[in-house]
Amino acid sequence: MAVETASPGRIRSLIPARIDRLPWSRFHTRMVVALGVAWVLDGLEITIASNVGPDLTEKSALGWSAPAVAAIATWYLIGEVIGALFFGHLSDKLGRRKLFMITLGVYLVGSGLTALTPRGGEWFIFLYATRVIAGMGIGGEYAAINSAIDEMIPARYRGRVDLAVNGTYWAGAFLGTVVTVAVLNVLAPDTSWRIAFLVGPVLALVIIFVRRHLPESPRWQIMHGRESAAEDSIREIEDDVSATKGELPPVPEDRAIEITPTSEIGYLRLLQVLFRQYPSRSILGGTLMITQSFLYNAIFFTYGLVLEFFFNVKPADTPYYFMAFAIGNLAGPLILGRLFDTIGRRKMISGTYLLSGVLLVITAQLFKAGVLNATTQTLCWVVIFFFASAGASAGYLTVSEIFPLEVRAKAIAVFFAIAQCFGAIGTSLYGHLIGAGKDPNSLYWGYLIGAGAMILGGLVAAFLAVNAEGKSLEDVARPLSVMAKPPESIFRTGGQVSG
């Protein structure tokens, strides 16, 4: 299937249609495993940093003060925001493959250096800097990898795959809990936290070799005028798929698109695309990302404090409650993901947001009435976040599929950065409301605020969500490089495309 130009400066291509007609194969499984590990690493990092905090205050470890230890998570968050914006721009400019190799390497170096932090309070700048570097790698992963997965997964599988991948954050959180419980209870404080921080880099070192064999996104290549490279990439994918699935069906010529390769697009142009061409989609993406981040950061980062202050759970026992919490969050996207491709985006996104918000209101009433204990409170969280986790993962899916390919990674980066800022506000607010754990009424109002945020997200989705299920990315959001847009589809007939 050679790609030929329709006229000088223009290219006609069947590549998007060729990707979307592929059956699921070992190539797709390998790609999801290799790229999806980013969310596992993020969950792993945040959980380990939270759990080893008390050890870092020990004189035999770093001997830091509690505020200095608490700041570690803040610097990691700052790194994520910087990395998302910086590497997101480079991903749209240089390609998905280059960046998902670079970002994983940046994370590996940063987290590995964290484990080598010398003992003593004077080394706080070194550790904070390594946390920023590790965060930059993970932030860059979010932008580059969400783009790559969406662009190489067939349209009919895109929803469930995106949700499953984003949901694996909680597999990393569960793994981080298991690791820290094991090493903290066996090894000395100065050794245990270092070993814990090395788990992520070891996993990254293995995955980076798997990623080496993945091709560049053919969609990104063709939109940037690299038709020969795009043809090589799509043939590599098709050969891999046909080796196990047999001969692939031909693609009709009327599925070709006509494009004019674009030049580099910066953040100023991105803002014009977001708020002039797609204002309602920008409101949708911003609302979904902000509301889920506010709730998750508020609940997740104060979960141990609630168990300790209100239910008298010993700090050593909180990881076991957290394991159940993580399992509920992981199960939601895995079980409900298929429905986002069948029932549809609008119904499922609005439904999961609204239902989780309503369930949180009910749980808040039970908490205020004092009828919950540590176990029943955790069970309530498991049920609430079974739905909330699917909705939150769908927020990432939404911002990665409803904007043009040329600005996709930057759009993900911008909404991710905004969401993280609001998440930090949620964490600060709930930490203040918890206080000394003597007044459940304060936290009750905090829970209602979180519930209101999710309900708001659900209502916005009910009116503004895009029915993207089963549709090619080029039909969901016309690439800036596509020359014409017929009423129903950007795919055009006419011209010459051999194949």
Rosetta blueprint (number, residue, H / E / L):
1 M L
2 A L
3 V L
4 E E
5 T L
6 A L
7 S L
8 P L
9 G L
10 R L
11 I E
12 R E
13 S E
14 L L
15 I H
16 P H
17 A H
18 R H
19 I H
20 D H
21 R L
22 L L
23 P L
24 W L
25 S L
26 R H
27 F H
28 H H
29 T H
30 R H
31 M H
32 V H
33 V H
34 A H
35 L H
36 G H
37 V H
38 A H
39 W H
40 V H
41 L H
42 D H
43 G H
44 L H
45 E H
46 I H
47 T H
48 I H
49 A H
50 S H
51 N H
52 V H
53 G H
54 P H
55 D H
56 L H
57 T L
58 E L
59 K L
60 S L
61 A L
62 L L
63 G L
64 W L
65 S L
66 A H
67 P H
68 A H
69 V H
70 A H
71 A H
72 I H
73 A H
74 T H
75 W H
76 Y H
77 L H
78 I H
79 G H
80 E H
81 V H
82 I H
83 G H
84 A H
85 L H
86 F H
87 F H
88 G H
89 H H
90 L H
91 S H
92 D H
93 K H
94 L H
95 G L
96 R H
97 R H
98 K H
99 L H
100 F H
101 M H
102 I H
103 T H
104 L H
105 G H
106 V H
107 Y H
108 L H
109 V H
110 G H
111 S H
112 G H
113 L H
114 T H
115 A L
116 L L
117 T L
118 P L
119 R L
120 G L
121 G H
122 E H
123 W H
124 F H
125 I H
126 F H
127 L H
128 Y H
129 A H
130 T H
131 R H
132 V H
133 I H
134 A H
135 G H
136 M H
137 G H
138 I H
139 G H
140 G H
141 E H
142 Y H
143 A H
144 A H
145 I H
146 N H
147 S H
148 A H
149 I H
150 D H
151 E H
152 M H
153 I L
154 P L
155 A H
156 R H
157 Y H
158 R H
159 G H
160 R H
161 V H
162 D H
163 L H
164 A H
165 V H
166 N H
167 G H
168 T L
169 Y H
170 W H
171 A H
172 G H
173 A H
174 F H
175 L H
176 G H
177 T H
178 V H
179 V H
180 T H
181 V H
182 A H
183 V H
184 L H
185 N L
186 V L
187 L L
188 A L
189 P H
190 D H
191 T H
192 S H
193 W H
194 R H
195 I H
196 A H
197 F H
198 L H
199 V H
200 G H
201 P H
202 V H
203 L H
204 A H
205 L H
206 V H
207 I H
208 I H
209 F H
210 V H
211 R H
212 R L
213 H L
214 L L
215 P L
216 E L
217 S L
218 P H
219 R H
220 W H
221 Q H
222 I H
223 M H
224 H L
225 G L
226 R L
227 E H
228 S H
229 A H
230 A H
231 E H
232 D H
233 S H
234 I H
235 R H
236 E H
237 I H
238 E H
239 D H
240 D H
241 V H
242 S H
243 A H
244 T H
245 K H
246 G L
247 E L
248 L L
249 P L
250 P L
251 V L
252 P L
253 E H
254 D H
255 R H
256 A E
257 I E
258 E E
259 I E
260 T L
261 P L
262 T L
263 S L
264 E L
265 I L
266 G L
267 Y H
268 L H
269 R H
270 L H
271 L H
272 Q H
273 V H
274 L H
275 F H
276 R H
277 Q H
278 Y L
279 P H
280 S H
281 R H
282 S H
283 I H
284 L H
285 G H
286 G H
287 T H
288 L H
289 M H
290 I H
291 T H
292 Q H
293 S H
294 F H
295 L H
296 Y H
297 N H
298 A H
299 I H
300 F H
301 F L
302 T L
303 Y H
304 G H
305 L H
306 V H
307 L H
308 E H
309 F H
310 F H
311 F H
312 N L
313 V L
314 K L
315 P H
316 A H
317 D H
318 T H
319 P H
320 Y H
321 Y H
322 F H
323 M H
324 A H
325 F H
326 A H
327 I H
328 G H
329 N H
330 L H
331 A H
332 G H
333 P H
334 L H
335 I H
336 L H
337 G L
338 R L
339 L H
340 F H
341 D H
342 T H
343 I L
344 G L
345 R H
346 R H
347 K H
348 M H
349 I H
350 S H
351 G H
352 T H
353 Y H
354 L H
355 L H
356 S H
357 G H
358 V H
359 L H
360 L H
361 V H
362 I H
363 T H
364 A H
365 Q H
366 L H
367 F H
368 K H
369 A H
370 G L
371 V L
372 L L
373 N L
374 A H
375 T H
376 T H
377 Q H
378 T H
379 L H
380 C H
381 W H
382 V H
383 V H
384 I H
385 F H
386 F H
387 F H
388 A H
389 S H
390 A H
391 G H
392 A H
393 S H
394 A H
395 G H
396 Y H
397 L H
398 T H
399 V H
400 S H
401 E H
402 I L
403 F L
404 P L
405 L H
406 E H
407 V H
408 R H
409 A H
410 K H
411 A H
412 I H
413 A H
414 V H
415 F H
416 F H
417 A H
418 I H
419 A H
420 Q H
421 C H
422 F H
423 G H
424 A H
425 I H
426 G H
427 T H
428 S H
429 L H
430 Y H
431 G H
432 H H
433 L H
434 I H
435 G L
436 A L
437 G L
438 K L
439 D L
440 P H
441 N H
442 S H
443 L H
444 Y H
445 W H
446 G H
447 Y H
448 L H
449 I H
450 G H
451 A H
452 G H
453 A H
454 M H
455 I H
456 L H
457 G H
458 G H
459 L H
460 V H
461 A H
462 A H
463 F H
464 L H
465 A L
466 V L
467 N L
468 A L
469 E L
470 G L
471 K L
472 S L
473 L H
474 E H
475 D H
476 V H
477 A L
478 R L
479 P L
480 L L
481 S L
482 V E
483 M L
484 A L
485 K L
486 P L
487 P L
488 E L
489 S L
490 I L
491 F L
492 R E
493 T L
494 G L
495 G L
496 Q L
497 V L
498 S L
499 G L
